[in-house]
Amino acid sequence: MLWAAGEQSKPVLLKRGFMSTIHEWLMAAEHIASRGNQQIILCERGIRGFDAATRNVLDTSAIALIKQTTHFPVVADPSHATGRGDLVIPAARASLAAGADGLLVEFHPSPAEALSDGDQSLSLDQLPELVRQARRVAEALDRSLA
């Protein structure tokens, strides 16, 4: 599947498996790149932990390391990482502070009524606050939001 993705002329979003090491994740990206596709975006979505308080552990150190060691952009998915809407904005801030180039955040008009992933979704009226806080983190690091 990685080779097939590498033969496409479209961007590939490669999410880190929740049990994958950073090395394994990067080797998966290399399999894609080896077939000619350099349009790879790496996505940190959390790794397996032992505490059930959150779905996964958002590995912000992996974001910082990826930014130092590869040319690929990296985005974070704080919705899937935390599994909790109340933690999405703080995890998004941490991801940006670690160097993430972007965020994948789930929104729903009414998270409580969502058929899936409602617990990890933000309501649409939380979007301005997410953008405001993301902009403040970016500015503190001499970066800007696109």
Backbone as a chain_set.jsonl record, in Angstrom:
{"seq": "MLWAAGEQSKPVLLKRGFMSTIHEWLMAAEHIASRGNQQIILCERGIRGFDAATRNVLDTSAIALIKQTTHFPVVADPSHATGRGDLVIPAARASLAAGADGLLVEFHPSPAEALSDGDQSLSLDQLPELVRQARRVAEALDRSLA", "coords": {"N": [[0.818, -1.186, 0.0], [1.965, 1.208, 0.752], [3.847, 1.551, -1.287], [2.13, 1.803, -3.466], [0.889, 4.21, -2.82], [3.096, 5.795, -3.096], [3.413, 5.848, -5.793], [1.563, 7.543, -6.749], [0.524, 10.809, -7.867], [-0.255, 12.587, -5.974], [-0.705, 14.378, -2.873], [0.178, 12.699, 0.176], [-1.108, 11.843, 3.234], [0.374, 10.718, 5.979], [-0.369, 9.076, 8.689], [0.863, 8.514, 11.934], [1.069, 5.32, 13.285], [-0.578, 4.117, 16.22], [1.004, 2.427, 17.664], [3.473, 2.649, 16.595], [6.955, 3.239, 16.326], [9.001, 6.207, 16.119], [11.002, 5.804, 14.251], [9.924, 3.655, 12.716], [7.712, 4.942, 11.606], [8.961, 6.925, 10.055], [10.309, 5.249, 8.276], [8.169, 4.167, 6.906], [7.383, 6.449, 5.531], [9.642, 6.706, 3.927], [9.346, 4.48, 2.281], [7.195, 5.299, 0.721], [8.3, 7.597, -0.489], [10.367, 6.399, -1.911], [9.222, 5.477, -4.205], [8.839, 7.665, -5.702], [7.071, 9.685, -4.932], [7.201, 12.608, -3.301], [5.529, 14.174, -1.919], [4.672, 14.153, 0.912], [2.994, 14.273, 3.935], [3.434, 14.212, 7.288], [1.673, 12.933, 10.078], [1.126, 13.326, 13.411], [-0.68, 11.556, 15.695], [-0.938, 10.592, 18.177], [0.255, 8.124, 20.468], [0.137, 4.802, 21.81], [-0.558, 4.563, 25.243], [-0.421, 3.913, 28.803], [-2.345, 4.915, 30.431], [-5.757, 5.339, 30.806], [-7.071, 7.76, 30.78], [-6.918, 9.484, 28.64], [-7.32, 8.956, 25.111], [-4.962, 8.398, 23.57], [-1.419, 9.142, 23.771], [-0.303, 12.212, 23.032], [2.458, 12.782, 21.184], [4.468, 15.157, 21.43], [7.184, 15.528, 21.43], [7.988, 13.958, 19.334], [7.058, 15.441, 17.194], [8.744, 17.702, 17.314], [11.218, 16.423, 16.87], [10.866, 15.307, 14.299], [10.638, 17.647, 12.801], [13.245, 18.542, 13.001], [14.722, 16.581, 11.71], [13.737, 15.817, 9.201], [12.561, 16.802, 5.921], [9.918, 16.817, 5.518], [6.626, 18.143, 5.942], [4.862, 18.357, 9.068], [1.915, 17.56, 10.732], [-0.44, 17.801, 13.437], [-2.856, 15.82, 15.139], [-4.861, 16.559, 17.367], [-7.426, 15.869, 18.134], [-7.897, 13.073, 17.665], [-5.754, 12.132, 19.145], [-6.185, 12.851, 21.87], [-8.848, 12.173, 22.291], [-10.766, 13.56, 23.579], [-12.823, 16.316, 23.684], [-12.46, 18.53, 25.392], [-9.755, 18.658, 25.741], [-8.613, 19.19, 23.338], [-7.935, 21.839, 22.365], [-5.851, 22.694, 24.216], [-3.962, 20.639, 23.588], [-3.564, 21.165, 20.918], [-2.307, 23.662, 21.066], [0.108, 22.895, 22.305], [1.151, 21.243, 20.318], [1.62, 23.045, 18.207], [3.512, 24.66, 19.468], [5.582, 22.836, 19.613], [6.339, 22.722, 17.018], [4.653, 21.921, 14.946], [3.298, 22.035, 11.653], [0.698, 22.296, 11.017], [-2.752, 21.575, 11.89], [-5.096, 18.955, 12.474], [-8.331, 18.976, 13.205], [-11.302, 17.871, 14.643], [-14.607, 18.895, 14.06], [-18.029, 19.513, 14.875], [-21.45, 20.329, 14.392], [-23.056, 19.768, 16.593], [-21.589, 18.202, 18.906], [-22.435, 16.38, 20.928], [-24.495, 15.039, 19.719], [-23.35, 13.71, 17.648], [-22.834, 10.989, 15.408], [-20.521, 9.556, 15.382], [-17.339, 9.874, 16.945], [-17.964, 12.072, 18.553], [-17.141, 12.689, 21.176], [-14.554, 13.598, 20.883], [-14.728, 15.825, 19.376], [-14.9, 19.323, 18.57], [-17.25, 21.958, 19.035], [-18.75, 23.97, 16.468], [-18.817, 26.637, 17.232], [-16.538, 26.892, 18.729], [-14.425, 27.201, 17.051], [-13.432, 29.894, 16.427], [-12.075, 30.441, 18.857], [-10.114, 28.434, 18.956], [-8.589, 29.194, 16.706], [-7.774, 31.749, 17.529], [-6.181, 31.15, 19.79], [-4.265, 29.496, 18.606], [-3.084, 31.286, 16.85], [-1.889, 33.039, 18.686], [0.068, 31.385, 19.882], [1.637, 30.804, 17.625], [2.53, 33.39, 16.95], [4.065, 33.978, 19.222], [6.208, 32.429, 18.722], [7.391, 33.567, 16.575], [6.129, 32.881, 14.187], [3.567, 32.458, 11.689], [0.03, 32.124, 11.031], [-1.395, 30.485, 8.277]], "CA": [[0.0, 0.0, 0.0], [2.862, 2.363, 0.772], [4.406, 1.714, -2.624], [1.055, 2.312, -4.334], [0.763, 5.639, -2.503], [4.28, 6.446, -3.637], [3.307, 5.945, -7.249], [0.541, 8.546, -7.055], [1.027, 12.184, -7.966], [-1.09, 13.352, -5.043], [-0.164, 14.382, -1.511], [-0.154, 11.572, 1.034], [-1.092, 12.12, 4.672], [0.81, 9.491, 6.634], [-0.581, 9.151, 10.13], [1.663, 7.592, 12.732], [0.299, 4.289, 13.967], [-0.515, 4.345, 17.66], [2.036, 1.56, 18.239], [4.678, 2.79, 15.77], [8.052, 4.091, 16.779], [9.311, 7.278, 15.18], [11.777, 5.174, 13.17], [8.993, 2.916, 11.851], [6.914, 5.951, 10.907], [9.808, 7.518, 9.021], [10.585, 4.228, 7.265], [6.966, 4.107, 6.07], [7.488, 7.607, 4.633], [10.688, 6.4, 2.952], [8.778, 3.558, 1.288], [6.407, 6.13, -0.202], [9.227, 8.448, -1.242], [11.198, 5.582, -2.805], [8.489, 5.265, -5.448], [8.798, 8.913, -6.444], [6.183, 10.703, -4.372], [7.798, 13.37, -2.204], [4.464, 15.003, -1.342], [4.275, 13.419, 2.109], [2.723, 15.056, 5.14], [3.416, 13.316, 8.437], [0.658, 13.326, 11.053], [1.214, 12.761, 14.762], [-2.039, 11.405, 16.204], [-0.896, 9.966, 19.484], [0.734, 6.752, 20.589], [-0.478, 4.046, 22.899], [-0.032, 4.761, 26.583], [-1.005, 2.986, 29.767], [-3.376, 5.61, 31.189], [-6.999, 5.415, 30.032], [-7.697, 9.077, 30.912], [-6.999, 9.982, 27.272], [-7.245, 7.845, 24.157], [-3.552, 8.149, 23.267], [-0.49, 10.142, 24.289], [0.174, 13.059, 21.94], [3.916, 12.804, 21.296], [4.974, 16.423, 20.901], [8.626, 15.411, 21.189], [8.129, 13.409, 17.981], [6.873, 16.563, 16.266], [9.989, 18.473, 17.325], [12.27, 15.622, 16.253], [10.586, 15.219, 12.859], [10.974, 18.945, 12.21], [14.702, 18.674, 12.969], [15.415, 15.525, 10.978], [13.212, 15.568, 7.859], [12.05, 17.968, 5.192], [8.479, 16.664, 5.376], [5.794, 18.867, 6.904], [4.216, 17.519, 10.071], [0.71, 18.11, 11.341], [-0.887, 17.072, 14.619], [-4.284, 15.524, 15.223], [-5.163, 16.504, 18.793], [-8.741, 15.254, 18.356], [-7.715, 11.634, 17.81], [-4.771, 11.841, 20.183], [-6.747, 12.945, 23.216], [-10.169, 11.547, 22.381], [-11.593, 14.396, 24.459], [-12.972, 17.672, 23.175], [-11.95, 19.532, 26.335], [-8.295, 18.685, 25.689], [-8.154, 19.43, 21.964], [-7.262, 23.136, 22.221], [-4.527, 22.661, 24.859], [-3.06, 19.766, 22.837], [-3.244, 21.89, 19.682], [-1.287, 24.663, 21.429], [1.374, 22.184, 22.537], [1.631, 20.768, 19.014], [2.174, 24.193, 17.493], [4.733, 25.058, 20.171], [6.608, 21.843, 19.284], [6.757, 22.937, 15.638], [3.716, 21.408, 13.943], [2.977, 22.931, 10.548], [-0.748, 22.402, 10.892], [-3.581, 20.792, 12.805], [-6.332, 18.311, 12.04], [-9.235, 19.054, 14.349], [-12.668, 17.5, 14.303], [-15.68, 19.791, 14.476], [-19.383, 19.033, 14.608], [-22.416, 21.336, 14.85], [-23.519, 19.368, 17.92], [-20.802, 17.011, 19.228], [-23.193, 15.419, 21.743], [-25.394, 14.296, 18.846], [-22.584, 13.107, 16.552], [-22.952, 9.538, 15.314], [-19.2, 9.018, 15.724], [-16.274, 10.809, 17.337], [-18.473, 13.262, 19.225], [-16.367, 12.992, 22.377], [-13.296, 14.249, 20.54], [-15.017, 16.941, 18.471], [-15.238, 20.651, 19.074], [-18.425, 22.538, 18.385], [-18.355, 24.987, 15.486], [-18.6, 27.933, 17.878], [-15.206, 26.892, 19.343], [-13.421, 27.445, 16.02], [-12.708, 31.164, 16.602], [-11.167, 30.37, 20.006], [-8.97, 27.634, 18.532], [-7.774, 30.024, 15.812], [-7.183, 32.812, 18.346], [-5.094, 30.599, 20.604], [-3.215, 29.026, 17.693], [-2.388, 32.483, 16.36], [-1.047, 33.557, 19.77], [1.235, 30.499, 20.007], [2.459, 31.039, 16.439], [3.183, 34.7, 17.061], [5.074, 33.9, 20.276], [7.366, 31.714, 18.146], [7.732, 34.273, 15.329], [5.526, 32.183, 13.054], [2.237, 32.995, 11.391], [-0.951, 31.158, 10.541], [-1.753, 30.701, 6.88]], "C": [[0.871, 1.263, 0.0], [3.461, 2.611, -0.6], [3.363, 2.27, -3.578], [0.845, 3.8, -4.086], [1.926, 6.418, -3.09], [4.251, 6.616, -5.142], [2.243, 6.945, -7.692], [1.191, 9.921, -7.155], [0.171, 13.114, -7.103], [-0.44, 13.348, -3.663], [-0.677, 13.192, -0.706], [-0.043, 12.034, 2.487], [-0.791, 10.807, 5.37], [0.685, 9.657, 8.139], [0.29, 8.107, 10.831], [0.732, 6.585, 13.398], [0.461, 4.422, 15.473], [0.481, 3.427, 18.37], [3.349, 1.664, 17.471], [5.719, 3.66, 16.455], [8.253, 5.206, 15.754], [10.069, 6.702, 13.984], [10.86, 4.43, 12.207], [8.153, 3.863, 11.006], [7.719, 6.572, 9.764], [10.151, 6.514, 7.925], [9.37, 4.034, 6.357], [6.976, 5.27, 5.079], [8.543, 7.35, 3.557], [10.192, 5.42, 1.889], [7.962, 4.34, 0.253], [7.338, 6.932, -1.106], [10.053, 7.648, -2.242], [10.525, 5.305, -4.144], [8.251, 6.563, -6.209], [7.929, 10.012, -5.871], [6.838, 11.353, -3.157], [6.769, 14.248, -1.488], [3.87, 14.31, -0.114], [4.099, 14.398, 3.254], [2.619, 14.048, 6.274], [2.419, 13.832, 9.466], [0.849, 12.579, 12.365], [-0.191, 12.748, 15.345], [-2.087, 10.717, 17.553], [-0.431, 8.527, 19.419], [0.096, 6.105, 21.811], [0.233, 4.33, 24.218], [-0.686, 3.77, 27.531], [-2.138, 3.613, 30.572], [-4.618, 5.793, 30.329], [-7.693, 6.777, 30.125], [-7.828, 9.776, 29.56], [-6.869, 8.782, 26.339], [-5.805, 7.433, 23.902], [-2.712, 9.232, 23.942], [0.017, 10.935, 23.09], [1.673, 13.263, 22.12], [4.47, 14.081, 20.661], [6.484, 16.38, 20.688], [8.885, 14.812, 19.809], [7.971, 14.52, 16.942], [8.169, 17.363, 16.168], [11.119, 17.718, 16.626], [12.086, 15.529, 14.74], [10.967, 16.528, 12.165], [12.49, 19.132, 12.089], [15.367, 17.716, 11.989], [14.878, 15.24, 9.58], [12.803, 16.882, 7.203], [10.53, 17.905, 5.052], [7.729, 17.56, 6.364], [5.147, 17.883, 7.868], [3.015, 18.265, 10.647], [0.362, 17.251, 12.549], [-2.398, 16.906, 14.572], [-4.654, 15.407, 16.703], [-6.528, 15.9, 19.103], [-8.592, 13.761, 18.585], [-6.748, 11.294, 18.938], [-5.413, 11.832, 21.57], [-8.064, 12.198, 23.36], [-11.146, 12.343, 23.216], [-11.628, 15.824, 23.938], [-12.376, 18.733, 24.085], [-10.431, 19.627, 26.34], [-7.739, 19.039, 24.316], [-7.399, 20.755, 21.85], [-5.927, 23.165, 22.967], [-3.519, 21.786, 24.109], [-2.659, 20.419, 21.515], [-2.168, 22.943, 19.959], [0.077, 24.008, 21.599], [1.984, 21.714, 21.221], [2.272, 21.895, 18.221], [3.478, 24.662, 18.137], [5.884, 24.11, 19.859], [7.068, 21.955, 17.832], [5.815, 22.425, 14.577], [3.399, 22.479, 12.909], [1.481, 23.13, 10.381], [-1.434, 21.475, 11.878], [-4.729, 20.142, 12.06], [-7.228, 18.262, 13.263], [-10.64, 18.72, 13.887], [-13.652, 18.496, 14.901], [-17.008, 19.158, 14.116], [-20.347, 20.11, 15.102], [-22.945, 21.044, 16.253], [-22.793, 18.084, 18.316], [-21.563, 15.957, 20.035], [-24.127, 14.555, 20.9], [-24.665, 13.603, 17.693], [-22.728, 11.587, 16.584], [-21.62, 8.847, 15.593], [-18.28, 10.167, 16.102], [-16.769, 12.083, 18.017], [-17.655, 13.665, 20.435], [-15.086, 13.76, 22.079], [-13.489, 15.467, 19.656], [-15.245, 18.235, 19.231], [-16.511, 21.103, 18.379], [-17.942, 23.654, 17.455], [-18.105, 26.344, 16.138], [-17.267, 28.0, 18.63], [-14.093, 27.185, 18.33], [-12.714, 28.795, 16.201], [-11.723, 31.132, 17.771], [-9.937, 29.529, 19.675], [-8.04, 28.472, 17.661], [-7.075, 31.121, 16.606], [-5.986, 32.284, 19.139], [-3.949, 30.092, 19.737], [-2.404, 30.211, 17.178], [-1.448, 33.041, 17.437], [0.204, 32.706, 19.96], [2.179, 30.745, 18.833], [3.224, 32.353, 16.549], [4.281, 34.694, 18.125], [6.352, 33.238, 19.764], [7.817, 32.329, 16.825], [7.297, 33.508, 14.093], [4.192, 32.838, 12.786], [1.326, 31.867, 10.955], [-1.293, 31.498, 9.098], [-3.264, 30.761, 6.753]], "O": [[0.555, 2.25, -0.663], [3.572, 3.759, -1.031], [3.676, 3.119, -4.412], [0.645, 4.566, -5.028], [1.766, 7.557, -3.529], [4.982, 7.437, -5.697], [2.052, 7.161, -8.889], [2.263, 10.161, -6.601], [-0.085, 14.264, -7.459], [0.293, 12.419, -3.322], [-1.809, 12.742, -0.882], [0.992, 12.551, 2.908], [-1.61, 9.888, 5.355], [1.521, 10.293, 8.781], [0.426, 6.974, 10.37], [-0.273, 6.961, 14.001], [1.531, 4.801, 15.949], [0.772, 3.627, 19.549], [4.248, 0.848, 17.676], [5.402, 4.674, 17.077], [7.722, 5.139, 14.645], [9.805, 7.072, 12.84], [11.01, 4.566, 10.992], [7.915, 3.608, 9.826], [7.219, 6.723, 8.65], [10.27, 6.894, 6.76], [9.526, 3.765, 5.166], [6.616, 5.094, 3.915], [8.357, 7.735, 2.403], [10.577, 5.522, 0.724], [8.039, 4.067, -0.945], [7.184, 6.942, -2.328], [10.404, 8.159, -3.306], [11.193, 4.938, -5.111], [7.557, 6.579, -7.226], [8.041, 11.164, -6.289], [7.006, 10.719, -2.116], [7.11, 14.978, -0.557], [2.699, 13.929, -0.114], [4.956, 15.245, 3.504], [1.801, 13.129, 6.219], [2.333, 15.037, 9.699], [0.747, 11.353, 12.417], [-0.824, 13.796, 15.477], [-3.152, 10.308, 18.015], [-0.686, 7.81, 18.452], [-0.41, 6.777, 22.71], [1.462, 4.336, 24.293], [-1.424, 2.885, 27.098], [-2.822, 2.914, 31.319], [-4.533, 6.347, 29.232], [-8.795, 6.936, 29.6], [-8.746, 10.57, 29.358], [-6.369, 7.727, 26.731], [-5.464, 6.254, 24.006], [-3.244, 10.124, 24.602], [0.695, 10.382, 22.224], [2.105, 13.857, 23.108], [4.886, 14.081, 19.502], [7.011, 17.118, 19.855], [9.896, 15.125, 19.181], [8.672, 14.533, 15.93], [8.636, 17.665, 15.07], [11.891, 18.313, 15.873], [13.052, 15.66, 13.988], [11.546, 16.518, 11.078], [12.961, 19.807, 11.173], [16.455, 17.999, 11.489], [15.504, 14.488, 8.834], [12.715, 17.924, 7.852], [9.919, 18.836, 4.528], [8.162, 17.714, 7.506], [4.914, 16.723, 7.528], [3.099, 19.442, 10.997], [0.816, 16.113, 12.665], [-3.116, 17.748, 14.032], [-4.751, 14.302, 17.237], [-6.762, 15.461, 20.229], [-9.094, 13.23, 19.576], [-6.91, 10.276, 19.611], [-5.201, 10.903, 22.349], [-8.363, 11.653, 24.423], [-12.235, 11.863, 23.529], [-10.587, 16.461, 23.771], [-11.842, 19.732, 23.603], [-9.875, 20.579, 26.888], [-6.526, 19.171, 24.151], [-6.308, 20.78, 21.281], [-4.938, 23.625, 22.397], [-2.348, 22.149, 24.004], [-1.534, 20.239, 21.049], [-1.229, 23.095, 19.177], [1.082, 24.51, 21.095], [3.199, 21.784, 21.036], [3.338, 21.721, 17.632], [4.43, 25.016, 17.442], [7.042, 24.529, 19.842], [8.072, 21.352, 17.453], [6.149, 22.487, 13.393], [3.252, 23.658, 13.231], [1.049, 24.042, 9.676], [-0.795, 20.705, 12.596], [-5.273, 20.72, 11.118], [-6.918, 17.585, 14.243], [-11.109, 19.226, 12.867], [-13.554, 18.884, 16.065], [-17.104, 18.369, 13.176], [-20.089, 20.741, 16.127], [-23.247, 21.965, 17.011], [-23.313, 16.991, 18.093], [-21.35, 14.761, 19.838], [-24.509, 13.462, 21.318], [-25.305, 12.974, 16.85], [-22.741, 10.976, 17.653], [-21.594, 7.684, 15.995], [-18.437, 11.292, 15.625], [-16.047, 13.08, 18.047], [-17.488, 14.856, 20.7], [-14.588, 14.494, 22.934], [-12.511, 16.081, 19.229], [-15.714, 18.242, 20.369], [-16.807, 20.675, 17.264], [-16.858, 24.207, 17.641], [-17.278, 27.118, 15.658], [-16.902, 29.067, 19.123], [-12.944, 27.394, 18.717], [-11.486, 28.836, 16.132], [-10.65, 31.73, 17.689], [-8.828, 29.88, 20.077], [-6.826, 28.458, 17.864], [-5.898, 31.392, 16.372], [-4.917, 32.895, 19.154], [-2.783, 30.246, 20.102], [-1.179, 30.138, 17.085], [-0.336, 33.467, 17.127], [1.288, 33.246, 20.178], [3.387, 30.88, 19.025], [4.421, 32.412, 16.271], [5.317, 35.335, 17.947], [7.437, 33.458, 20.302], [8.534, 31.696, 16.05], [7.998, 33.486, 13.081], [3.736, 33.677, 13.563], [1.783, 30.795, 10.561], [-1.459, 32.667, 8.748], [-3.785, 30.937, 5.652]]}, "num_chains": 1, "name": "protein.A"}
